[in-house]
Amino acid sequence: MQNRGRWMKLATAAIAALWLGAAALPAPASAAEKLTVFAAASLKNALDAANAAWARESSKEAVASYAASGALAKQIENAAPADIFISADRDWMDYLAEKKLIKADSRSDLLGNRIVLVAEKDKAKPVEIKQGFDLAALLGDGRLAMGQPKSVPAGKYGMAALEKLGVWTSVESKVAGAESVRAALALVSRGEAPYGIVYQTDAAADKGVAIVGTFPADSHPPIIYPVAMLAESKNPDAAAYLDFLKSDKAAAFFAAQGFTILK
């Protein structure tokens, strides 16, 4: 019995030693945490390409979720998990800044853009966009596709331009307000609306439409895409990813889609 008791003590000590040894060993490396980016819908083509380059260069993955800037800002306000936000206007970034939902020192203006009038490619004819141009007559019984003028940045820019040109009141009742600029683009591309107001970068991304006119830059506020890290982000790669977005390597992808690079 004494031998058996001694053996049990030795066995228990050995097991304890094994557990202690295992605890002292470093934990196996887990898969790298994915970086989540909330980005304006108009960025999709360029940012997908930039994210692919980031993955090749860093062996890290950035996953983008695209929608209207306002919809994304509201999701962030409601605690949706994300690391980076890229808005299509300053207003929605300001909205989050006021609620202290971004890291203020990480914010910068990344890109610029233009708004254009598009038509289905097979029916496209040039339109001179100037003070008082008769957009209502061009639309006829059709609708003007654009982002929701009260919330979607492209729609807000479009409404501002039409107001400045003295055209808004004549077409307001004909507006088909879409949930995002890409949704407005699709209405024109599918022939469901004869004309639409979108970013020039969106027009370049859809072979089903053609630009028929460009709105004067002074007819609307400057189109600025700010970027920032979210206050709740704990991802260690977020800062490096922001630096990459501002690099010449990433700039090439944005410029290829027609964005203006802001430095």
Secondary structure, DSSP 8 states (H G I E B T S, - for coil): -HHHHHHHHHHHHHHHHHHHHHHHS---------EEEEEEGGGHHHHHHHHHHHHHHHS--EEEEEE-HHHHHHHHHTT---SEEE-SSHHHHHHHHHTT-B-GGG-EEEEE--EEEEEEGGG-------TT--HHHHHTTS-EEEE-TTTSHHHHHHHHHHHHTT-HHHHGGGEEEESSHHHHHHHHHTTSSSEEEEEHHHHHH-TTEEEEEE--GGGS---EEEEEEBTT---TTHHHHHHHHTSHHHHHHHHHTT-EE--
